Amino acid sequence: MTARRALLAAAVLVVAALAAWWLWPSGAGNPESRMAAGPYSVQLSVTAPRTGDNPVDLEITTPQGDSASPDKVSLAPSMPQMGHALPLSTATTVTPGHYRATVNLPMPGQWEITVQVSGPQGSGTATFSVQAN
């Protein structure tokens, strides 16, 4: 009987640890990073990501740092751990090199937002991690 209790206690601890890891705030209230996407450099910024609609700002430049104006910029959110993939969101131009889109994240957790960029210089993708609360 004590072996069963020990096994049950271990299982409860593992579940509690996984739940705490999944629900614990990441401290990344404003994820912002820059990545190469083919011939472009993409910076993604999301202020306080949460479940529901999230405004996403993108700065797209050439590798030299000049503003770039690709023809098409779209975002594809996914949550690989849960097998979720959501429809593409199309970004609109705010100013040359600055784009904005709205991405809906239907549940809290670790999301990946893949930015697809295509234009006269070519095309590329960059994937950013975002923790939604």
Rosetta blueprint (number, residue, H / E / L):
1 M L
2 T H
3 A H
4 R H
5 R H
6 A H
7 L H
8 L H
9 A H
10 A H
11 A H
12 V H
13 L H
14 V H
15 V H
16 A H
17 A H
18 L H
19 A H
20 A H
21 W H
22 W H
23 L H
24 W L
25 P L
26 S L
27 G L
28 A L
29 G L
30 N L
31 P L
32 E E
33 S E
34 R E
35 M E
36 A E
37 A E
38 G L
39 P L
40 Y E
41 S E
42 V E
43 Q E
44 L E
45 S E
46 V E
47 T L
48 A L
49 P L
50 R L
51 T L
52 G E
53 D E
54 N E
55 P E
56 V E
57 D E
58 L E
59 E E
60 I E
61 T E
62 T L
63 P L
64 Q L
65 G L
66 D L
67 S E
68 A L
69 S L
70 P L
71 D L
72 K E
73 V E
74 S E
75 L E
76 A E
77 P E
78 S E
79 M E
80 P L
81 Q L
82 M L
83 G L
84 H E
85 A E
86 L L
87 P L
88 L L
89 S E
90 T E
91 A L
92 T E
93 T E
94 V E
95 T E
96 P L
97 G L
98 H E
99 Y E
100 R E
101 A E
102 T E
103 V E
104 N E
105 L E
106 P L
107 M L
108 P L
109 G E
110 Q E
111 W E
112 E E
113 I E
114 T E
115 V E
116 Q E
117 V E
118 S E
119 G E
120 P L
121 Q L
122 G E
123 S E
124 G E
125 T E
126 A E
127 T E
128 F E
129 S E
130 V E
131 Q E
132 A E
133 N L
